[in-house]
Amino acid sequence: MQKKLTLSIDEDLIKFAHKFSKETHQSISHIVEEYLSQLKKQKDKKEFNPRLENLYGIFEDEPIPDKKELRRIFHDKSHN
């Protein structure tokens, strides 16, 4: 559902927005909507469970260990 939004923006940015809008054949509303959509996607990707976030990237430079080693690493990380 589309709704209207009023923004207060610096005059130079307004001029830039109009120029960019004409150059790219996009409405300013579409440009702002796309930008906010990208921000939302980035934010959604970064929200992990804190326990999972502690483990993120742990095996980036090494091969994945066996199951027993994984459990040990998980418990070590979750207790720190």
Backbone as XML, in Angstrom:
<?xml version="1.0"?>
<chain id="A" units="angstrom">
  <residue number="1" name="MET">
    <atom name="N" x="0.839" y="-1.170" z="0.000"/>
    <atom name="CA" x="0.000" y="0.000" z="0.000"/>
    <atom name="C" x="0.888" y="1.239" z="0.000"/>
  </residue>
  <residue number="2" name="GLN">
    <atom name="N" x="0.728" y="2.083" z="-0.963"/>
    <atom name="CA" x="1.504" y="3.316" z="-1.084"/>
    <atom name="C" x="0.935" y="4.394" z="-0.168"/>
  </residue>
  <residue number="3" name="LYS">
    <atom name="N" x="1.813" y="5.123" z="0.511"/>
    <atom name="CA" x="1.421" y="6.259" z="1.348"/>
    <atom name="C" x="2.363" y="7.404" z="1.057"/>
  </residue>
  <residue number="4" name="LYS">
    <atom name="N" x="1.925" y="8.608" z="1.340"/>
    <atom name="CA" x="2.755" y="9.794" z="1.127"/>
    <atom name="C" x="3.641" y="10.031" z="2.335"/>
  </residue>
  <residue number="5" name="LEU">
    <atom name="N" x="4.811" y="10.626" z="2.072"/>
    <atom name="CA" x="5.770" y="10.964" z="3.111"/>
    <atom name="C" x="6.348" y="12.330" z="2.776"/>
  </residue>
  <residue number="6" name="THR">
    <atom name="N" x="6.363" y="13.222" z="3.730"/>
    <atom name="CA" x="6.937" y="14.544" z="3.523"/>
    <atom name="C" x="8.309" y="14.572" z="4.178"/>
  </residue>
  <residue number="7" name="LEU">
    <atom name="N" x="9.297" y="15.054" z="3.444"/>
    <atom name="CA" x="10.667" y="15.108" z="3.944"/>
    <atom name="C" x="11.164" y="16.540" z="3.980"/>
  </residue>
  <residue number="8" name="SER">
    <atom name="N" x="11.998" y="16.850" z="4.928"/>
    <atom name="CA" x="12.714" y="18.120" z="4.968"/>
    <atom name="C" x="14.165" y="17.811" z="4.629"/>
  </residue>
  <residue number="9" name="ILE">
    <atom name="N" x="14.621" y="18.359" z="3.496"/>
    <atom name="CA" x="15.945" y="18.026" z="2.978"/>
    <atom name="C" x="16.675" y="19.307" z="2.591"/>
  </residue>
  <residue number="10" name="ASP">
    <atom name="N" x="17.980" y="19.273" z="2.749"/>
    <atom name="CA" x="18.834" y="20.389" z="2.372"/>
    <atom name="C" x="18.590" y="20.780" z="0.911"/>
  </residue>
  <residue number="11" name="GLU">
    <atom name="N" x="18.589" y="22.085" z="0.635"/>
    <atom name="CA" x="18.282" y="22.593" z="-0.701"/>
    <atom name="C" x="19.221" y="22.039" z="-1.774"/>
  </residue>
  <residue number="12" name="ASP">
    <atom name="N" x="20.510" y="21.928" z="-1.463"/>
    <atom name="CA" x="21.458" y="21.374" z="-2.433"/>
    <atom name="C" x="21.119" y="19.920" z="-2.782"/>
  </residue>
  <residue number="13" name="LEU">
    <atom name="N" x="20.684" y="19.166" z="-1.789"/>
    <atom name="CA" x="20.302" y="17.773" z="-2.055"/>
    <atom name="C" x="19.036" y="17.697" z="-2.897"/>
  </residue>
  <residue number="14" name="ILE">
    <atom name="N" x="18.131" y="18.640" z="-2.693"/>
    <atom name="CA" x="16.915" y="18.675" z="-3.504"/>
    <atom name="C" x="17.271" y="18.931" z="-4.965"/>
  </residue>
  <residue number="15" name="LYS">
    <atom name="N" x="18.173" y="19.893" z="-5.192"/>
    <atom name="CA" x="18.618" y="20.184" z="-6.563"/>
    <atom name="C" x="19.280" y="18.942" z="-7.181"/>
  </residue>
  <residue number="16" name="PHE">
    <atom name="N" x="20.131" y="18.317" z="-6.405"/>
    <atom name="CA" x="20.782" y="17.099" z="-6.884"/>
    <atom name="C" x="19.744" y="16.020" z="-7.210"/>
  </residue>
  <residue number="17" name="ALA">
    <atom name="N" x="18.769" y="15.850" z="-6.328"/>
    <atom name="CA" x="17.738" y="14.826" z="-6.525"/>
    <atom name="C" x="16.970" y="15.067" z="-7.817"/>
  </residue>
  <residue number="18" name="HIS">
    <atom name="N" x="16.605" y="16.316" z="-8.079"/>
    <atom name="CA" x="15.887" y="16.630" z="-9.321"/>
    <atom name="C" x="16.761" y="16.332" z="-10.550"/>
  </residue>
  <residue number="19" name="LYS">
    <atom name="N" x="18.010" y="16.733" z="-10.485"/>
    <atom name="CA" x="18.930" y="16.497" z="-11.608"/>
    <atom name="C" x="19.126" y="14.993" z="-11.832"/>
  </residue>
  <residue number="20" name="PHE">
    <atom name="N" x="19.390" y="14.269" z="-10.742"/>
    <atom name="CA" x="19.600" y="12.823" z="-10.828"/>
    <atom name="C" x="18.344" y="12.131" z="-11.355"/>
  </residue>
  <residue number="21" name="SER">
    <atom name="N" x="17.197" y="12.579" z="-10.906"/>
    <atom name="CA" x="15.921" y="12.027" z="-11.334"/>
    <atom name="C" x="15.744" y="12.167" z="-12.846"/>
  </residue>
  <residue number="22" name="LYS">
    <atom name="N" x="16.060" y="13.339" z="-13.366"/>
    <atom name="CA" x="15.944" y="13.561" z="-14.815"/>
    <atom name="C" x="16.948" y="12.713" z="-15.589"/>
  </residue>
  <residue number="23" name="GLU">
    <atom name="N" x="18.171" y="12.652" z="-15.090"/>
    <atom name="CA" x="19.220" y="11.900" z="-15.779"/>
    <atom name="C" x="18.929" y="10.403" z="-15.830"/>
  </residue>
  <residue number="24" name="THR">
    <atom name="N" x="18.322" y="9.877" z="-14.794"/>
    <atom name="CA" x="18.098" y="8.430" z="-14.700"/>
    <atom name="C" x="16.664" y="8.032" z="-15.062"/>
  </residue>
  <residue number="25" name="HIS">
    <atom name="N" x="15.828" y="9.028" z="-15.371"/>
    <atom name="CA" x="14.427" y="8.783" z="-15.744"/>
    <atom name="C" x="13.690" y="8.007" z="-14.657"/>
  </residue>
  <residue number="26" name="GLN">
    <atom name="N" x="13.939" y="8.413" z="-13.405"/>
    <atom name="CA" x="13.270" y="7.809" z="-12.253"/>
    <atom name="C" x="12.668" y="8.931" z="-11.414"/>
  </residue>
  <residue number="27" name="SER">
    <atom name="N" x="11.555" y="8.646" z="-10.780"/>
    <atom name="CA" x="10.993" y="9.646" z="-9.874"/>
    <atom name="C" x="11.843" y="9.700" z="-8.606"/>
  </residue>
  <residue number="28" name="ILE">
    <atom name="N" x="11.801" y="10.832" z="-7.945"/>
    <atom name="CA" x="12.529" y="10.962" z="-6.672"/>
    <atom name="C" x="11.958" y="9.973" z="-5.663"/>
  </residue>
  <residue number="29" name="SER">
    <atom name="N" x="10.654" y="9.797" z="-5.678"/>
    <atom name="CA" x="10.027" y="8.820" z="-4.773"/>
    <atom name="C" x="10.597" y="7.427" z="-4.995"/>
  </residue>
  <residue number="30" name="HIS">
    <atom name="N" x="10.760" y="7.046" z="-6.252"/>
    <atom name="CA" x="11.300" y="5.716" z="-6.564"/>
    <atom name="C" x="12.753" y="5.593" z="-6.085"/>
  </residue>
  <residue number="31" name="ILE">
    <atom name="N" x="13.537" y="6.636" z="-6.298"/>
    <atom name="CA" x="14.945" y="6.620" z="-5.871"/>
    <atom name="C" x="15.036" y="6.449" z="-4.359"/>
  </residue>
  <residue number="32" name="VAL">
    <atom name="N" x="14.250" y="7.213" z="-3.615"/>
    <atom name="CA" x="14.264" y="7.130" z="-2.146"/>
    <atom name="C" x="13.765" y="5.760" z="-1.699"/>
  </residue>
  <residue number="33" name="GLU">
    <atom name="N" x="12.703" y="5.276" z="-2.331"/>
    <atom name="CA" x="12.152" y="3.970" z="-1.966"/>
    <atom name="C" x="13.174" y="2.856" z="-2.190"/>
  </residue>
  <residue number="34" name="GLU">
    <atom name="N" x="13.865" y="2.891" z="-3.322"/>
    <atom name="CA" x="14.889" y="1.881" z="-3.610"/>
    <atom name="C" x="16.032" y="1.947" z="-2.602"/>
  </residue>
  <residue number="35" name="TYR">
    <atom name="N" x="16.452" y="3.156" z="-2.262"/>
    <atom name="CA" x="17.534" y="3.321" z="-1.291"/>
    <atom name="C" x="17.131" y="2.749" z="0.067"/>
  </residue>
  <residue number="36" name="LEU">
    <atom name="N" x="15.932" y="3.082" z="0.522"/>
    <atom name="CA" x="15.463" y="2.583" z="1.820"/>
    <atom name="C" x="15.284" y="1.063" z="1.793"/>
  </residue>
  <residue number="37" name="SER">
    <atom name="N" x="14.861" y="0.541" z="0.651"/>
    <atom name="CA" x="14.709" y="-0.903" z="0.508"/>
    <atom name="C" x="16.059" y="-1.604" z="0.648"/>
  </residue>
  <residue number="38" name="GLN">
    <atom name="N" x="17.096" y="-1.034" z="0.037"/>
    <atom name="CA" x="18.446" y="-1.607" z="0.152"/>
    <atom name="C" x="18.957" y="-1.545" z="1.592"/>
  </residue>
  <residue number="39" name="LEU">
    <atom name="N" x="18.699" y="-0.444" z="2.277"/>
    <atom name="CA" x="19.099" y="-0.336" z="3.689"/>
    <atom name="C" x="18.415" y="-1.406" z="4.527"/>
  </residue>
  <residue number="40" name="LYS">
    <atom name="N" x="17.130" y="-1.630" z="4.265"/>
    <atom name="CA" x="16.372" y="-2.633" z="5.007"/>
    <atom name="C" x="16.952" y="-4.027" z="4.771"/>
  </residue>
  <residue number="41" name="LYS">
    <atom name="N" x="17.287" y="-4.343" z="3.520"/>
    <atom name="CA" x="17.874" y="-5.650" z="3.208"/>
    <atom name="C" x="19.197" y="-5.850" z="3.934"/>
  </residue>
  <residue number="42" name="GLN">
    <atom name="N" x="20.034" y="-4.808" z="3.960"/>
    <atom name="CA" x="21.321" y="-4.899" z="4.653"/>
    <atom name="C" x="21.116" y="-5.116" z="6.139"/>
  </residue>
  <residue number="43" name="LYS">
    <atom name="N" x="20.180" y="-4.394" z="6.722"/>
    <atom name="CA" x="19.913" y="-4.523" z="8.156"/>
    <atom name="C" x="19.395" y="-5.923" z="8.471"/>
  </residue>
  <residue number="44" name="ASP">
    <atom name="N" x="18.482" y="-6.432" z="7.642"/>
    <atom name="CA" x="17.923" y="-7.766" z="7.864"/>
    <atom name="C" x="19.006" y="-8.840" z="7.806"/>
  </residue>
  <residue number="45" name="LYS">
    <atom name="N" x="19.987" y="-8.682" z="6.934"/>
    <atom name="CA" x="21.066" y="-9.663" z="6.805"/>
    <atom name="C" x="21.960" y="-9.684" z="8.034"/>
  </residue>
  <residue number="46" name="LYS">
    <atom name="N" x="22.094" y="-8.541" z="8.699"/>
    <atom name="CA" x="23.037" y="-8.431" z="9.809"/>
    <atom name="C" x="22.443" y="-8.843" z="11.154"/>
  </residue>
  <residue number="47" name="GLU">
    <atom name="N" x="21.167" y="-9.124" z="11.212"/>
    <atom name="CA" x="20.548" y="-9.471" z="12.484"/>
    <atom name="C" x="20.564" y="-10.984" z="12.689"/>
  </residue>
  <residue number="48" name="PHE">
    <atom name="N" x="21.559" y="-11.446" z="13.415"/>
    <atom name="CA" x="21.689" y="-12.858" z="13.740"/>
    <atom name="C" x="21.402" y="-13.054" z="15.221"/>
  </residue>
  <residue number="49" name="ASN">
    <atom name="N" x="21.073" y="-14.262" z="15.561"/>
    <atom name="CA" x="21.005" y="-14.650" z="16.959"/>
    <atom name="C" x="22.400" y="-14.418" z="17.545"/>
  </residue>
  <residue number="50" name="PRO">
    <atom name="N" x="22.507" y="-13.823" z="18.751"/>
    <atom name="CA" x="23.831" y="-13.522" z="19.316"/>
    <atom name="C" x="24.764" y="-14.727" z="19.390"/>
  </residue>
  <residue number="51" name="ARG">
    <atom name="N" x="24.246" y="-15.918" z="19.677"/>
    <atom name="CA" x="25.099" y="-17.113" z="19.737"/>
    <atom name="C" x="25.639" y="-17.454" z="18.353"/>
  </residue>
  <residue number="52" name="LEU">
    <atom name="N" x="24.792" y="-17.304" z="17.340"/>
    <atom name="CA" x="25.221" y="-17.565" z="15.966"/>
    <atom name="C" x="26.216" y="-16.512" z="15.508"/>
  </residue>
  <residue number="53" name="GLU">
    <atom name="N" x="25.993" y="-15.270" z="15.893"/>
    <atom name="CA" x="26.886" y="-14.180" z="15.502"/>
    <atom name="C" x="28.302" y="-14.415" z="16.028"/>
  </residue>
  <residue number="54" name="ASN">
    <atom name="N" x="28.428" y="-14.993" z="17.225"/>
    <atom name="CA" x="29.746" y="-15.303" z="17.783"/>
    <atom name="C" x="30.494" y="-16.331" z="16.933"/>
  </residue>
  <residue number="55" name="LEU">
    <atom name="N" x="29.761" y="-17.205" z="16.266"/>
    <atom name="CA" x="30.373" y="-18.257" z="15.461"/>
    <atom name="C" x="30.588" y="-17.848" z="14.011"/>
  </residue>
  <residue number="56" name="TYR">
    <atom name="N" x="29.973" y="-16.753" z="13.595"/>
    <atom name="CA" x="30.014" y="-16.336" z="12.193"/>
    <atom name="C" x="31.458" y="-16.148" z="11.727"/>
  </residue>
  <residue number="57" name="GLY">
    <atom name="N" x="31.821" y="-16.823" z="10.653"/>
    <atom name="CA" x="33.144" y="-16.686" z="10.059"/>
    <atom name="C" x="34.247" y="-17.468" z="10.748"/>
  </residue>
  <residue number="58" name="ILE">
    <atom name="N" x="33.903" y="-18.287" z="11.724"/>
    <atom name="CA" x="34.918" y="-18.984" z="12.509"/>
    <atom name="C" x="35.755" y="-19.942" z="11.652"/>
  </residue>
  <residue number="59" name="PHE">
    <atom name="N" x="35.177" y="-20.519" z="10.597"/>
    <atom name="CA" x="35.890" y="-21.490" z="9.773"/>
    <atom name="C" x="36.310" y="-20.911" z="8.429"/>
  </residue>
  <residue number="60" name="GLU">
    <atom name="N" x="36.388" y="-19.616" z="8.341"/>
    <atom name="CA" x="36.692" y="-18.957" z="7.084"/>
    <atom name="C" x="38.048" y="-19.376" z="6.509"/>
  </residue>
  <residue number="61" name="ASP">
    <atom name="N" x="39.058" y="-19.502" z="7.359"/>
    <atom name="CA" x="40.407" y="-19.799" z="6.884"/>
    <atom name="C" x="40.845" y="-21.231" z="7.144"/>
  </residue>
  <residue number="62" name="GLU">
    <atom name="N" x="39.947" y="-22.055" z="7.693"/>
    <atom name="CA" x="40.312" y="-23.426" z="8.040"/>
    <atom name="C" x="39.242" y="-24.397" z="7.548"/>
  </residue>
  <residue number="63" name="PRO">
    <atom name="N" x="39.597" y="-25.658" z="7.341"/>
    <atom name="CA" x="38.566" y="-26.637" z="7.000"/>
    <atom name="C" x="37.633" y="-26.864" z="8.188"/>
  </residue>
  <residue number="64" name="ILE">
    <atom name="N" x="36.418" y="-27.276" z="7.906"/>
    <atom name="CA" x="35.444" y="-27.518" z="8.981"/>
    <atom name="C" x="35.875" y="-28.767" z="9.751"/>
  </residue>
  <residue number="65" name="PRO">
    <atom name="N" x="35.991" y="-28.651" z="11.080"/>
    <atom name="CA" x="36.406" y="-29.803" z="11.892"/>
    <atom name="C" x="35.304" y="-30.853" z="12.005"/>
  </residue>
  <residue number="66" name="ASP">
    <atom name="N" x="35.650" y="-31.986" z="12.606"/>
    <atom name="CA" x="34.652" y="-33.032" z="12.798"/>
    <atom name="C" x="33.632" y="-32.604" z="13.858"/>
  </residue>
  <residue number="67" name="LYS">
    <atom name="N" x="32.579" y="-33.420" z="14.026"/>
    <atom name="CA" x="31.449" y="-33.077" z="14.891"/>
    <atom name="C" x="31.871" y="-32.812" z="16.344"/>
  </residue>
  <residue number="68" name="LYS">
    <atom name="N" x="32.749" y="-33.641" z="16.896"/>
    <atom name="CA" x="33.174" y="-33.453" z="18.288"/>
    <atom name="C" x="33.906" y="-32.128" z="18.462"/>
  </residue>
  <residue number="69" name="GLU">
    <atom name="N" x="34.764" y="-31.819" z="17.508"/>
    <atom name="CA" x="35.501" y="-30.561" z="17.563"/>
    <atom name="C" x="34.549" y="-29.367" z="17.420"/>
  </residue>
  <residue number="70" name="LEU">
    <atom name="N" x="33.559" y="-29.485" z="16.558"/>
    <atom name="CA" x="32.563" y="-28.421" z="16.399"/>
    <atom name="C" x="31.818" y="-28.154" z="17.708"/>
  </residue>
  <residue number="71" name="ARG">
    <atom name="N" x="31.436" y="-29.230" z="18.383"/>
    <atom name="CA" x="30.733" y="-29.062" z="19.666"/>
    <atom name="C" x="31.617" y="-28.351" z="20.685"/>
  </residue>
  <residue number="72" name="ARG">
    <atom name="N" x="32.887" y="-28.757" z="20.751"/>
    <atom name="CA" x="33.805" y="-28.129" z="21.697"/>
    <atom name="C" x="33.954" y="-26.633" z="21.402"/>
  </residue>
  <residue number="73" name="ILE">
    <atom name="N" x="34.143" y="-26.301" z="20.140"/>
    <atom name="CA" x="34.288" y="-24.888" z="19.744"/>
    <atom name="C" x="33.016" y="-24.108" z="20.060"/>
  </residue>
  <residue number="74" name="PHE">
    <atom name="N" x="31.849" y="-24.720" z="19.757"/>
    <atom name="CA" x="30.581" y="-24.045" z="20.045"/>
    <atom name="C" x="30.430" y="-23.748" z="21.526"/>
  </residue>
  <residue number="75" name="HIS">
    <atom name="N" x="30.719" y="-24.733" z="22.356"/>
    <atom name="CA" x="30.578" y="-24.531" z="23.795"/>
    <atom name="C" x="31.610" y="-23.539" z="24.335"/>
  </residue>
  <residue number="76" name="ASP">
    <atom name="N" x="32.818" y="-23.578" z="23.814"/>
    <atom name="CA" x="33.841" y="-22.604" z="24.218"/>
    <atom name="C" x="33.402" y="-21.190" z="23.867"/>
  </residue>
  <residue number="77" name="LYS">
    <atom name="N" x="32.894" y="-20.991" z="22.658"/>
    <atom name="CA" x="32.474" y="-19.664" z="22.200"/>
    <atom name="C" x="31.246" y="-19.172" z="22.970"/>
  </residue>
  <residue number="78" name="SER">
    <atom name="N" x="30.285" y="-20.054" z="23.235"/>
    <atom name="CA" x="29.044" y="-19.629" z="23.878"/>
    <atom name="C" x="29.222" y="-19.330" z="25.358"/>
  </residue>
  <residue number="79" name="HIS">
    <atom name="N" x="30.312" y="-19.779" z="25.947"/>
    <atom name="CA" x="30.561" y="-19.493" z="27.363"/>
    <atom name="C" x="31.481" y="-18.303" z="27.561"/>
  </residue>
  <residue number="80" name="ASN">
    <atom name="N" x="31.975" y="-17.700" z="26.499"/>
    <atom name="CA" x="32.880" y="-16.535" z="26.605"/>
    <atom name="C" x="32.114" y="-15.256" z="26.515"/>
  </residue>
</chain>
